[in-house]
Amino acid sequence: MEELSFPFSVYRRIVKGHDLHFGYWDDDTASLEDAQNNLTALMLERIQGESLSVLDVGCGFGHFAQQLALRGHRVTALAPEPPMIRYAETHCAHPKVTFLCEPFEGRHPSWWKPGSYDWIVFFESTQYFPSLSDLFNACRELLRSNGRILLCDEMIYEEDSARETAVKPKRAYTISLAEAGFKIRHNKAIGPRTAPTCAAVLERLSDLPPGEDRDRLAAGWHKQKRMHESGAWGYEIIEAEKDAYCIRPCPQEDDPALVDLFCRIFSVPRSIEHWRWKYRECPFGRDAVAVCRDGEDRIVANFSGYFVPVEDIESDATPAAVLQVGDTMTHPGVRHVGFGKTSVLVRTALYFFARYCDHQVPFVYGFNTGNIQKMGKLFLGYRPVYPVDEYTAAVDALAVSKASMLRYSCRSFEKFGPDHDALYERAKRAYGRFLVVRKSPYLNWRFADPDRNYVKVEVRRRFGGLAAYMVAEKKSNGAVVGDFFVDPAHPQALARGFQWLGRALGVHTLSLWLSKAPEWLTGELRTIGFQHQPEPQGLWFVYVPFQRPLDTGDMHRFFFTRADSDLF
C-alpha cells in the first residue's frame, strides 16, 4: 500500500476492499463497498459464456479480474504501475489470471495477440486514453470475430463541462465505436444510481487528517458531485460487438459511388452536381454525410442532412444552422442485417446524430412516413408533430378581385436581393416562432438546384414595394409551388401572384404544402380558392431536439413550405 502512487494510495486507505471504481446504489445498499459490489455484479452479468479469453485493461487492484477467473474465464490483466500489479498479485491472485505491468499502448508480445480475445474490459479506464478512436481500433485487432468490448465509466452530457477533465463526452463513444466497426449491443445509463458515490467518497475523505493530497482530492470530488447532481455528467455501461460494418463520414471522392447507389435503389435520376450542391456547397454548413461500409469497403447505407438557417423569433439569439434530414437509404442486400437499433440504417443514423448534431445544432427536422417514421420514433428519438397538409387550386377558379388586378403587378426574376431581405424582416413576426431565414444568401443557394427548373415570381404594389414572392416548378398540367412568402399587410397579393404564375406556366392547377401556422395564412389560402387535404404520401413533420428543450407545442409554431424539405 505504501508504494502506491497518488491518488490510488489515498483511495486504498478509504475503501475497505480491493475496488477503485464507483458504486451502484439501490434501496438496500448500506455502504460504499456494497455499492461497488453491485456495480461489479452488473458488469459480470454482461459476460456470458464459458472459459472465455478476457483482456482486462487498467485492472486496478485486480479484483474484477479475479472475479472473472472465479467464473472460469482466462484473464490477462494490465496496469502500467508496478506497485499496483504487485498489490493485485498479492491480494487477488488466481491461477487463471495473469497480471502484467504493461501499458496498453506498448503492445508487448506477452499479451498483444491479435484475434485472440473474446472480451476486452475497461472498468473505468477508457477515460485515461487520449484517443478513443485509436483505442477501439486496437481492440478490433485484438478481438476474435464477434468479440466484444465491455466498458463502464463516467460520461459527459454537457460538453461545456469537459474542460480540465479526462472524462469524455458520451457522443465520443458512439462515434469512435461505430468508426472502428463495433455495434452497440447494450447501453445502460445508470448515473442516478452511481452519483451517490461522490458523497460517500467525500465523507470518507473527511475522516482523513488534513493535507494537500486530501484537499486536492476533495476539491475534485466536490466538482464531480456537482456535475452528476446537475445532470451534466452521468455514468454508463456499454457493450459493443465487433462487426463487419463500420460507419464513417463520407469523403467527397466517394460521392459518385453514393449517388450511383441512390439511383439504383430509388430508380430516379440524381446528378452528382445536385449532390454536391446540397451537401458540399451549402453556405450554412457542409459535409454532414454518414455512410455505412461493409467488410469490402462498399457503401451499403447512408444518412445525410443539409444545413439551413432557422430563426427563433421569440429570442434575441442570432439565427442558428439546423439540419434538415435529406437522403437516407439502405442497400437491399443488408436490410436483413440486425434488428431495431442494430440495423445498419439505425446505426448510421445514431452515428450521424452523435457526429453532426449533439451539442452542435438546436434540432433536426424532416418529413417522413411509413416505416421510416415508425423506426425513428422507436429508436432515433423522432418526435412527430402533425401530418402535412397539401393545398390545391384550379388556376382559373382563384378569387382575384379587380382591385387586386389594379393594385399589384407581377413579373419573373432571377436572383433574390435587398427587396426580398426587407420583406422577410418586415413580415417574419407574423409567421410564428420558428422559420427558415428567407433572405437572399439562403434563397439564392436553395433555388440553385442544378437538377431543377424553378420559376421565380414576385408581386409588387404598383405604387410601392415588394408584397410577395413565390417559387414553382411545372409538372405536366400543373405546377408545384415550393415556396412563397407574403407581407401580412397584403394577403391579396397571393391570389394575384398565383393566378399570374399559373397562366405564365400554362398550367391548370397549383399545389403546395403549408404548415398549420400561421392561421391567417391558411385562412387566406382557403378564401382565395385552395382546398386542403392530407399530403398523398402521408408525410408527417417530425423533429429531434439536441440543444434545447423543445416540445411538440413549440414546433407547432414552425412555419414551413415544401421547399423547407428536400422534396422540391
Buried (B, 14 or more C-beta within 10 A) or exposed (E): EEEBEEBBBBBBBBBEBBBBBBBBBEEEBEEBBBBBBBBBEBBBEBBEEEEBBBBBBBBBBBBBBBBBBEBEBBBBBBBBBEBBBBBBBEEBEBEBBBBBBBBBEEEEEEBBEEEBBBBBBBBBBBBBBEEBBBBBBBBBEBBBEEBBBBBBBBBBBBBEBBEEBEBBBBBBBBBBBBBBBBBBBEBEBBBEBBBBBBBBBBEBBEEBEEEEEBEEBBEBBBBBBEBBBEEBBBBBBBBBBBBBBBBBBBEEEBBEEBBEBBEEEEEEEBEBEBBBBBBBEBEBBBBBBBBBBBEEEBBBBBBBBBBBBBBBBEEEEEBBBBBBBBBBBBBEEBEEBBEEBBBBBBBBBBBBBBBBBBBBBBBBBBBBBEEBBEBBBEBBBBBBBEBBBBBBBBBEEBEBEEEBEEBBBBEEEEEBBEBBBEBBEBBBEBBBBBBBBBBBEBBBBBBEBEEEEBBBBBBBBEEEEBBBBBBBBBEEEBBBBBBBBBBBEBBBBBBBBBBBBBEBBEBBBBBBBBBBBBEEBBEBBEEBBBEBEEBEEEBBBBBBBBBEEBEEEBBBBBBBBBBBBBBB
